[in-house]
Amino acid sequence: MPDEPFIIDHPAPGQRTDRAFVLGVGGAIRSAIVLEAETDEHARSIATTIATAFGLDLWERALHLGSFPPRPTYPDI
């Protein structure tokens, strides 16, 4: 797996714990991605970048930071 600087496996104690929950068909959670973000705004910026064809929800522990709508996918031309 390629190294991506803003995605980590496990947060350190006391570190922000931002998670992007990737949504599937019908809005069910398909997976969770732990993000390394310094602020809520930084986490939102990362979530915008990684939004999938189904969308995602962003949380920092129990604080809901936002929902990101599905990003359209375009066929290769």
All heavy atoms as an XYZ file, in Angstrom:
591
protein
N       0.842     -1.170      0.000
C       0.000      0.000      0.000
C       0.893      1.242      0.000
O       1.822      1.337      0.792
C      -0.902     -0.008      1.239
C      -1.767      1.228      1.318
S      -2.665      1.477      2.873
C      -3.647      0.029      3.008
N       0.637      2.210     -0.873
C       1.478      3.401     -0.899
C       1.287      4.234      0.358
O       0.202      4.278      0.931
C       0.999      4.150     -2.145
C      -0.372      3.640     -2.406
C      -0.410      2.244     -1.873
N       2.373      4.888      0.798
C       2.276      5.770      1.959
C       1.508      7.030      1.588
O       1.780      7.659      0.568
C       3.669      6.171      2.445
C       4.406      5.000      3.063
O       3.725      4.074      3.531
O       5.643      5.031      3.070
N       0.532      7.365      2.402
C      -0.227      8.592      2.223
C      -0.110      9.358      3.530
O      -0.512      8.860      4.572
C      -1.681      8.288      1.883
C      -1.807      7.525      0.575
C      -3.248      7.300      0.185
O      -4.060      8.217      0.374
O      -3.553      6.208     -0.286
N       0.422     10.581      3.522
C       0.757     11.272      4.765
C      -0.431     11.602      5.652
O      -0.277     11.773      6.836
C       1.445     12.545      4.276
C       1.002     12.713      2.875
C       0.755     11.334      2.351
N      -1.643     11.666      5.115
C      -2.777     12.065      5.944
C      -3.620     10.892      6.420
O      -4.601     11.065      7.101
C      -3.646     13.089      5.225
C      -4.180     12.618      3.900
C      -5.327     11.856      3.819
C      -3.523     12.950      2.733
C      -5.817     11.433      2.606
C      -4.007     12.516      1.516
C      -5.155     11.762      1.457
N      -3.243      9.668      6.105
C      -3.997      8.504      6.555
C      -3.102      7.670      7.456
O      -1.993      7.321      7.080
C      -4.496      7.656      5.362
C      -5.432      8.481      4.494
C      -5.183      6.386      5.860
C      -5.913      7.766      3.248
N      -3.586      7.378      8.681
C      -2.810      6.587      9.625
C      -3.662      5.406     10.083
O      -4.886      5.435     10.005
C      -2.351      7.421     10.832
C      -3.565      8.043     11.556
C      -1.367      8.489     10.419
C      -3.223      8.765     12.831
N      -3.012      4.373     10.584
C      -3.735      3.189     11.042
C      -4.329      3.386     12.432
O      -5.474      3.061     12.678
C      -2.827      1.965     11.041
C      -2.462      1.536      9.633
O      -3.281      1.733      8.726
O      -1.360      1.016      9.452
N      -3.537      3.894     13.372
C      -3.989      4.029     14.750
C      -3.511      5.367     15.309
O      -2.317      5.642     15.290
C      -3.442      2.899     15.616
C      -3.816      1.545     15.097
N      -5.085      1.030     15.220
C      -3.108      0.610     14.442
C      -5.126     -0.164     14.675
N      -3.937     -0.446     14.177
N      -4.419      6.180     15.861
C      -3.985      7.448     16.447
C      -3.267      7.219     17.776
O      -3.550      6.265     18.492
C      -5.295      8.199     16.655
C      -6.335      7.142     16.754
C      -5.857      6.005     15.893
N      -2.336      8.092     18.087
C      -1.631      8.038     19.364
C      -2.546      8.573     20.467
O      -3.474      9.337     20.188
C      -0.359      8.881     19.274
N      -2.307      8.185     21.713
C      -3.121      8.713     22.809
C      -3.082     10.245     22.832
O      -2.033     10.845     22.669
C      -2.447      8.135     24.053
C      -1.745      6.912     23.577
C      -1.306      7.238     22.172
N      -4.235     10.862     22.980
C      -4.330     12.320     23.018
C      -4.375     12.983     21.652
O      -4.608     14.176     21.544
N      -4.134     12.233     20.604
C      -4.158     12.772     19.242
C      -5.603     12.865     18.762
O      -6.456     12.090     19.181
C      -3.367     11.843     18.320
C      -3.261     12.306     16.898
C      -2.447     11.327     16.047
O      -2.185     10.211     16.467
N      -2.063     11.761     14.879
N      -5.873     13.825     17.894
C      -7.207     13.909     17.286
C      -7.542     12.565     16.652
O      -6.665     11.865     16.158
C      -7.232     14.982     16.196
C      -7.217     16.395     16.704
C      -7.234     17.366     15.532
N      -8.409     17.161     14.684
C      -9.551     17.826     14.816
N      -9.682     18.716     15.745
N     -10.559     17.593     13.998
N      -8.799     12.237     16.662
C      -9.238     10.966     16.092
C     -10.321     11.244     15.068
O     -11.502     11.045     15.330
C      -9.759     10.016     17.189
O      -8.779      9.926     18.211
C     -10.002      8.633     16.640
N      -9.924     11.753     13.926
C     -10.877     12.013     12.845
C     -11.061     10.742     12.044
O     -10.088     10.070     11.690
C     -10.358     13.122     11.921
C     -10.276     14.454     12.636
O     -11.340     15.045     12.878
O      -9.156     14.882     12.957
N     -12.313     10.416     11.772
C     -12.607      9.234     10.965
C     -13.575      9.606      9.856
O     -14.575     10.280     10.098
C     -13.218      8.130     11.826
C     -12.217      7.474     12.738
C     -12.822      6.284     13.465
N     -11.808      5.571     14.221
C     -11.408      5.908     15.431
N     -11.940      6.940     16.025
N     -10.495      5.207     16.039
N     -13.270      9.133      8.668
C     -14.175      9.278      7.534
C     -14.818      7.920      7.329
O     -14.124      6.924      7.114
C     -13.403      9.698      6.284
N     -16.144      7.871      7.454
C     -16.874      6.632      7.247
C     -17.366      6.604      5.813
O     -18.200      7.416      5.418
C     -18.037      6.515      8.240
C     -17.560      6.336      9.656
C     -17.427      7.409     10.502
C     -17.216      5.073     10.112
C     -16.980      7.242     11.801
C     -16.754      4.889     11.412
C     -16.641      5.979     12.259
N     -16.816      5.686      5.034
C     -17.165      5.559      3.620
C     -18.509      4.852      3.534
O     -18.704      3.793      4.134
C     -16.080      4.773      2.854
C     -16.461      4.639      1.380
C     -14.728      5.463      3.005
N     -19.445      5.459      2.806
C     -20.792      4.930      2.700
C     -20.969      4.109      1.436
O     -20.363      4.387      0.406
C     -21.804      6.075      2.715
C     -21.692      7.034      3.909
C     -22.708      8.142      3.784
C     -21.838      6.279      5.213
N     -21.808      3.104      1.520
C     -22.128      2.261      0.380
C     -23.551      2.506     -0.077
O     -24.204      3.470      0.339
N     -24.033      1.636     -0.897
C     -25.390      1.725     -1.409
C     -26.361      1.742     -0.236
O     -26.231      0.968      0.710
C     -25.688      0.532     -2.350
C     -27.119      0.569     -2.830
C     -24.733      0.548     -3.534
N     -27.322      2.645     -0.262
C     -28.308      2.748      0.804
C     -27.799      3.458      2.043
O     -28.493      3.525      3.043
N     -26.576      3.971      2.016
C     -26.038      4.718      3.146
C     -25.381      3.881      4.222
O     -25.000      4.403      5.261
N     -25.232      2.581      4.006
C     -24.571      1.724      4.994
C     -23.072      2.015      5.012
O     -22.475      2.320      3.983
C     -24.801      0.258      4.654
N     -22.461      1.921      6.187
C     -21.023      2.145      6.306
C     -20.282      0.952      5.716
O     -20.499     -0.185      6.100
C     -20.613      2.357      7.772
C     -21.256      3.638      8.306
C     -19.091      2.405      7.905
C     -21.055      3.851      9.787
N     -19.391      1.236      4.744
C     -18.576      0.192      4.111
C     -17.221      0.063      4.770
O     -16.665     -1.024      4.864
C     -18.368      0.506      2.633
C     -19.613      0.351      1.813
C     -19.376      0.635      0.363
N     -18.099      0.061     -0.093
C     -17.574      0.290     -1.271
N     -18.191      1.067     -2.136
N     -16.430     -0.254     -1.625
N     -16.646      1.192      5.186
C     -15.329      1.163      5.822
C     -15.097      2.477      6.548
O     -15.839      3.440      6.369
C     -14.226      0.936      4.776
O     -14.186      2.002      3.867
N     -14.058      2.495      7.368
C     -13.673      3.709      8.091
C     -12.208      3.996      7.810
O     -11.389      3.080      7.745
C     -13.899      3.537      9.583
N     -11.896      5.265      7.644
C     -10.521      5.704      7.412
C     -10.172      6.681      8.523
O     -10.881      7.673      8.722
C     -10.373      6.403      6.047
C     -10.809      5.476      4.912
C      -8.938      6.876      5.851
C     -10.906      6.190      3.570
N      -9.105      6.402      9.262
C      -8.638      7.311     10.301
C      -7.762      8.363      9.624
O      -6.836      8.028      8.882
C      -7.840      6.564     11.391
C      -7.300      7.537     12.423
C      -8.717      5.508     12.048
N      -8.082      9.637      9.858
C      -7.354     10.730      9.227
C      -6.443     11.417     10.239
O      -6.800     11.562     11.404
C      -8.332     11.777      8.680
C      -9.441     11.272      7.765
C     -10.347     12.429      7.383
C      -8.866     10.602      6.547
N      -5.311     11.871      9.788
C      -4.420     12.671     10.626
C      -4.626     14.129     10.226
O      -4.119     14.578      9.198
C      -2.964     12.259     10.413
C      -2.007     12.971     11.330
C      -0.593     12.472     11.158
O      -0.388     11.254     11.073
O       0.304     13.330     11.086
N      -5.418     14.846     11.021
C      -5.729     16.234     10.717
C      -5.430     17.095     11.939
O      -5.595     16.652     13.077
C      -7.198     16.370     10.325
N      -5.007     18.324     11.691
C      -4.664     19.223     12.786
C      -5.874     19.998     13.306
O      -5.896     20.395     14.462
C      -3.580     20.195     12.326
C      -2.287     19.484     11.975
C      -1.236     20.434     11.428
O      -1.421     21.661     11.530
O      -0.234     19.930     10.909
N      -6.864     20.220     12.455
C      -8.049     20.990     12.826
C      -9.277     20.378     12.165
O      -9.152     19.538     11.270
C      -7.939     22.461     12.351
O      -7.911     22.459     10.916
C      -6.689     23.148     12.894
N     -10.451     20.834     12.579
C     -11.687     20.382     11.932
C     -11.683     20.745     10.454
O     -12.069     19.949      9.602
C     -12.917     21.018     12.592
C     -13.159     20.522     14.006
O     -12.515     19.529     14.426
O     -13.995     21.129     14.700
N     -11.229     21.948     10.141
C     -11.206     22.402      8.743
C     -10.263     21.547      7.903
O     -10.566     21.218      6.752
C     -10.809     23.882      8.684
C     -11.356     24.647      7.520
C     -12.836     24.423      7.222
O     -13.686     24.526      8.109
O     -13.128     24.119      6.054
N      -9.128     21.182      8.463
C      -8.177     20.314      7.768
C      -8.823     18.951      7.497
O      -8.699     18.403      6.392
C      -6.903     20.168      8.603
C      -5.822     19.391      7.951
N      -4.894     18.683      8.653
C      -5.502     19.203      6.641
C      -4.056     18.082      7.824
N      -4.408     18.389      6.596
N      -9.538     18.407      8.488
C     -10.225     17.127      8.306
C     -11.279     17.223      7.211
O     -11.425     16.315      6.393
C     -10.863     16.681      9.622
N     -12.019     18.336      7.173
C     -13.024     18.523      6.117
C     -12.373     18.583      4.738
O     -12.900     18.051      3.760
C     -13.832     19.787      6.379
C     -14.802     19.673      7.525
C     -15.621     20.954      7.702
N     -16.452     20.872      8.871
C     -16.200     21.480     10.035
N     -15.120     22.232     10.172
N     -17.016     21.337     11.052
N     -11.217     19.231      4.651
C     -10.501     19.321      3.379
C     -10.071     17.927      2.898
O     -10.218     17.598      1.721
C      -9.278     20.221      3.550
O      -8.503     20.234      2.386
N      -9.556     17.120      3.810
C      -9.161     15.763      3.449
C     -10.384     14.962      3.005
O     -10.353     14.254      1.996
C      -8.455     15.069      4.628
C      -7.137     15.771      4.949
C      -8.217     13.588      4.320
C      -6.515     15.332      6.266
N     -11.488     15.077      3.753
C     -12.706     14.335      3.421
C     -13.227     14.709      2.040
O     -13.679     13.851      1.286
C     -13.779     14.568      4.474
N     -13.155     15.975      1.696
C     -13.587     16.417      0.372
C     -12.752     15.736     -0.708
O     -13.273     15.322     -1.736
C     -13.462     17.950      0.244
O     -14.297     18.552      1.224
C     -13.869     18.431     -1.125
N     -11.474     15.589     -0.452
C     -10.568     14.976     -1.408
C     -10.850     13.487     -1.596
O     -10.767     12.975     -2.705
C      -9.103     15.158     -0.951
O      -8.837     16.549     -0.826
C      -8.129     14.533     -1.925
N     -11.204     12.797     -0.522
C     -11.366     11.347     -0.620
C     -12.817     10.893     -0.743
O     -13.082      9.685     -0.732
C     -10.694     10.624      0.566
C     -11.353     10.999      1.888
C      -9.207     10.871      0.574
C     -10.875     10.177      3.061
N     -13.750     11.826     -0.855
C     -15.161     11.428     -1.013
C     -15.286     10.453     -2.174
O     -14.645     10.610     -3.213
C     -16.033     12.651     -1.249
N     -16.085      9.433     -1.976
C     -16.214      8.367     -2.965
C     -17.475      8.540     -3.796
O     -18.232      9.487     -3.620
C     -16.283      7.004     -2.265
O     -17.505      6.957     -1.516
C     -15.109      6.784     -1.344
N     -17.724      7.577     -4.643
C     -18.928      7.588     -5.467
C     -20.188      7.490     -4.616
O     -21.265      7.847     -5.062
C     -18.888      6.445     -6.470
N     -20.059      7.014     -3.354
C     -21.221      6.873     -2.484
C     -21.279      7.940     -1.398
O     -22.263      8.044     -0.688
C     -21.227      5.485     -1.833
C     -21.323      4.381     -2.833
C     -20.245      3.580     -3.096
C     -22.495      4.166     -3.536
C     -20.331      2.558     -4.029
C     -22.592      3.160     -4.475
C     -21.502      2.350     -4.718
N     -20.211      8.698     -1.206
C     -20.174      9.729     -0.177
C     -19.573      9.208      1.114
O     -19.223      8.043      1.237
N     -19.437     10.124      2.100
C     -18.910      9.731      3.396
C     -19.367     10.694      4.472
O     -19.798     11.800      4.194
C     -17.383      9.601      3.384
C     -16.516     10.779      2.966
C     -16.292     11.732      4.128
C     -15.183     10.273      2.479
N     -19.273     10.237      5.721
C     -19.544     11.055      6.903
C     -18.239     11.222      7.652
O     -17.444     10.279      7.758
C     -20.567     10.395      7.823
C     -21.990     10.516      7.314
O     -22.256     11.429      6.511
O     -22.833      9.707      7.719
N     -18.012     12.421      8.213
C     -16.768     12.731      8.918
C     -17.058     13.004     10.381
O     -17.931     13.809     10.709
C     -16.098     13.955      8.273
C     -14.804     14.451      8.899
C     -13.714     13.384      8.810
C     -14.355     15.739      8.231
N     -16.312     12.329     11.262
C     -16.477     12.476     12.706
C     -15.127     12.687     13.365
O     -14.130     12.099     12.956
C     -17.096     11.212     13.308
C     -18.507     10.978     12.882
C     -18.940     10.455     11.692
C     -19.675     11.271     13.632
N     -20.298     10.397     11.663
C     -20.785     10.893     12.849
C     -19.900     11.816     14.896
C     -22.081     11.040     13.295
C     -21.198     11.955     15.336
C     -22.264     11.571     14.539
N     -15.074     13.503     14.406
C     -13.920     13.620     15.296
C     -14.429     13.155     16.651
O     -15.137     13.887     17.341
C     -13.400     15.055     15.371
C     -11.953     15.180     15.845
C     -11.751     14.947     17.326
O     -12.498     15.508     18.139
O     -10.852     14.172     17.679
N     -14.151     11.913     16.960
C     -14.722     11.213     18.110
C     -16.238     11.291     18.036
O     -16.809     10.796     17.087
C     -14.144     11.732     19.414
C     -12.625     11.520     19.485
C     -12.045     11.808     20.837
N     -10.596     11.770     20.783
C      -9.870     10.687     20.995
N     -10.465      9.558     21.280
N      -8.554     10.732     20.924
N     -16.939     11.945     18.977
C     -18.408     12.002     18.962
C     -18.955     13.237     18.235
O     -20.159     13.425     18.163
C     -18.946     11.975     20.385
N     -18.077     14.082     17.681
C     -18.495     15.313     17.011
C     -18.626     15.083     15.503
O     -17.637     14.779     14.827
C     -17.479     16.427     17.272
C     -17.736     17.765     16.582
C     -19.034     18.390     17.079
C     -16.569     18.701     16.810
N     -19.832     15.220     14.982
C     -20.064     15.066     13.538
C     -19.592     16.332     12.838
O     -20.115     17.416     13.081
C     -21.559     14.831     13.275
C     -21.875     14.604     11.842
N     -22.678     15.448     11.122
C     -21.483     13.625     10.990
C     -22.777     14.994      9.885
N     -22.062     13.895      9.777
N     -18.579     16.202     11.972
C     -18.013     17.363     11.275
C     -18.644     17.604      9.920
O     -18.431     18.658      9.327
C     -16.499     17.186     11.106
C     -15.698     17.110     12.402
C     -14.226     16.884     12.089
C     -15.891     18.364     13.232
N     -19.384     16.644      9.408
C     -20.048     16.884      8.138
C     -20.295     15.624      7.339
O     -19.716     14.575      7.602
N     -21.190     15.774      6.374
C     -21.483     14.719      5.409
C     -21.044     15.209      4.043
O     -21.272     16.372      3.701
C     -22.980     14.402      5.393
O     -23.375     13.858      6.622
N     -20.414     14.340      3.298
C     -19.894     14.704      1.991
C     -20.622     13.876      0.950
O     -20.570     12.650      0.981
C     -18.380     14.503      1.951
C     -17.677     15.412      2.916
C     -17.634     15.111      4.265
C     -17.141     16.607      2.474
C     -17.025     15.963      5.159
C     -16.526     17.465      3.362
C     -16.474     17.158      4.712
N     -21.319     14.540      0.042
C     -22.144     13.831     -0.942
C     -21.287     12.985     -1.889
O     -20.090     13.205     -2.019
C     -22.853     14.945     -1.696
C     -21.971     16.134     -1.543
C     -21.297     15.973     -0.198
N     -21.940     12.039     -2.528
C     -21.217     11.230     -3.502
C     -20.568     12.096     -4.577
O     -21.128     13.110     -4.990
C     -22.298     10.355     -4.122
C     -23.408     10.358     -3.147
C     -23.343     11.683     -2.451
N     -19.379     11.703     -4.958
C     -18.681     12.392     -6.029
C     -18.948     11.606     -7.301
O     -18.741     10.390     -7.335
C     -17.191     12.459     -5.732
C     -16.437     13.283     -6.753
C     -15.017     13.531     -6.361
N     -14.364     12.299     -5.948
C     -13.230     12.287     -5.256
N     -12.660     13.383     -4.894
N     -12.671     11.143     -4.916
N     -19.429     12.271     -8.346
C     -19.729     11.538     -9.568
C     -18.463     10.909    -10.165
O     -17.376     11.447    -10.049
C     -20.292     12.591    -10.509
C     -19.941     13.903     -9.922
C     -19.640     13.693     -8.460
N     -18.661      9.771    -10.755
C     -17.565      9.121    -11.462
C     -17.832      9.255    -12.961
O     -18.976      9.222    -13.397
C     -17.448      7.642    -11.083
O     -18.694      6.999    -11.345
C     -17.109      7.477     -9.614
N     -16.793      9.448    -13.692
C     -16.909      9.648    -15.124
C     -16.223      8.513    -15.858
O     -15.129      8.092    -15.459
C     -16.288     10.991    -15.533
C     -16.946     12.147    -14.840
C     -16.365     12.743    -13.721
C     -18.153     12.653    -15.290
C     -16.974     13.797    -13.070
C     -18.770     13.713    -14.652
C     -18.180     14.278    -13.553
O     -18.796     15.316    -12.906
N     -16.824      8.004    -16.904
C     -16.166      6.929    -17.672
C     -14.916      7.456    -18.372
O     -14.818      8.637    -18.682
C     -17.233      6.524    -18.698
C     -18.131      7.702    -18.799
C     -18.092      8.411    -17.453
N     -13.961      6.572    -18.539
C     -12.752      6.946    -19.299
C     -13.139      7.266    -20.727
O     -13.907      6.560    -21.360
C     -11.736      5.814    -19.277
C     -11.160      5.582    -17.891
O     -11.318      6.479    -17.035
O     -10.568      4.522    -17.678
N     -12.584      8.335    -21.215
C     -12.886      8.741    -22.593
C     -11.638      8.569    -23.440
O     -10.573      8.831    -23.055
C     -13.358     10.210    -22.651
C     -14.642     10.325    -21.862
C     -13.535     10.667    -24.077
C     -15.172     11.724    -21.749
